[in-house]
Amino acid sequence: MLYREWNDPQAAVYHARQGLALSESWGHLEAVITVAETLAYALQAAGDADAASKSCTKARQVSAGLSAWYEAKTAAAQARLWLILGDVAAAGAGPTTLPCSKRDAPWFRPPA
């Protein structure tokens, strides 16, 4: 992410791809999700919207079997990416409820 902040999207993509490969080889699903999201934003910054969307979709797929918290996190990341890409309709058509419950987030209190 640092390279993206330094306005070097190609280096950001390179390092994120390396991080994703390492995370996958280790079988560390939480890291795969985080790095796939990071790669998506780096690819978007590099001008590759299709690859960015695919990377975000990968994060969503991995999160589906992990936990409701990761599902909600990746759903938000995907909506954010859609907004960055200018696809307001897709971002607005996302899930109307996030897969999170009091069991998954005991600190959450719905509005009264």
C-alpha positions in Angstrom: 0.0 0.0 0.0 2.9 2.3 0.7 3.9 2.3 -3.0 0.4 3.3 -4.0 0.5 6.2 -1.6 3.8 7.2 -3.1 2.1 7.2 -6.5 3.9 4.2 -7.8 1.1 1.9 -8.7 3.2 -0.5 -10.7 5.4 -1.2 -7.7 2.3 -1.6 -5.5 0.9 -4.2 -7.9 4.2 -6.1 -8.0 4.6 -6.2 -4.3 0.9 -7.0 -3.7 1.1 -9.9 -6.1 4.2 -11.2 -4.3 2.3 -10.9 -1.0 -0.7 -12.7 -2.4 1.4 -15.6 -3.7 3.1 -15.9 -0.3 -0.2 -15.8 1.6 -1.7 -18.5 -0.6 1.4 -20.7 -0.3 1.2 -20.4 3.5 -2.6 -21.1 3.5 -3.2 -18.0 5.6 -6.7 -17.0 4.5 -7.0 -13.8 6.5 -3.8 -12.6 4.7 -5.1 -13.7 1.3 -8.2 -11.6 1.8 -6.3 -8.5 3.0 -3.7 -8.7 0.3 -6.3 -9.4 -2.5 -8.1 -6.2 -1.4 -4.8 -4.3 -1.4 -4.0 -5.7 -4.8 -7.4 -4.6 -6.1 -6.8 -1.0 -5.0 -3.3 -1.1 -6.5 -4.6 -2.5 -9.8 -7.3 0.2 -9.8 -4.6 2.9 -9.3 -2.6 1.3 -12.2 -5.6 1.7 -14.4 -6.7 -2.0 -14.7 -10.3 -1.9 -13.5 -11.1 -5.5 -14.7 -8.2 -7.1 -12.8 -9.1 -4.9 -9.8 -12.6 -6.3 -9.8 -11.4 -9.8 -10.1 -9.0 -9.4 -7.2 -11.8 -8.0 -5.1 -14.1 -10.9 -6.1 -11.3 -13.3 -5.0 -11.3 -11.7 -1.6 -15.1 -12.1 -1.4 -14.9 -15.8 -2.4 -12.2 -16.6 0.2 -14.1 -14.6 2.9 -17.3 -16.6 2.3 -16.0 -19.6 4.1 -14.1 -17.8 6.8 -16.4 -15.7 8.9 -19.3 -13.2 8.8 -16.9 -10.5 9.8 -14.7 -11.1 6.8 -17.7 -11.3 4.6 -18.9 -7.9 5.7 -15.4 -6.5 5.4 -14.9 -7.6 1.9 -18.5 -6.6 0.9 -17.6 -3.1 2.1 -14.2 -3.2 0.2 -16.0 -4.2 -3.0 -18.5 -1.4 -2.7 -15.7 1.0 -2.1 -13.9 -0.2 -5.2 -17.1 0.1 -7.2 -17.5 3.7 -6.0 -13.8 4.5 -6.9 -14.5 3.0 -10.4 -17.6 5.2 -10.7 -20.1 2.3 -10.7 -22.5 3.8 -8.2 -25.3 1.5 -9.4 -23.3 -1.6 -8.5 -22.3 -0.2 -5.2 -25.9 0.6 -4.4 -27.1 -2.8 -5.5 -24.9 -4.7 -3.0 -26.3 -6.7 -0.1 -29.0 -4.9 1.8 -27.9 -6.6 5.0 -24.4 -7.4 5.9 -23.7 -11.0 7.1 -23.1 -9.9 10.6 -25.0 -10.8 13.8 -24.8 -10.0 17.4 -23.0 -13.3 17.8 -20.3 -12.2 15.3 -20.1 -8.6 16.6 -21.3 -8.4 20.2 -20.4 -4.7 20.4 -22.9 -3.9 17.7 -26.1 -2.2 18.9 -28.8 -1.6 16.2 -30.4 1.8 16.3 -33.5 2.0 18.6 
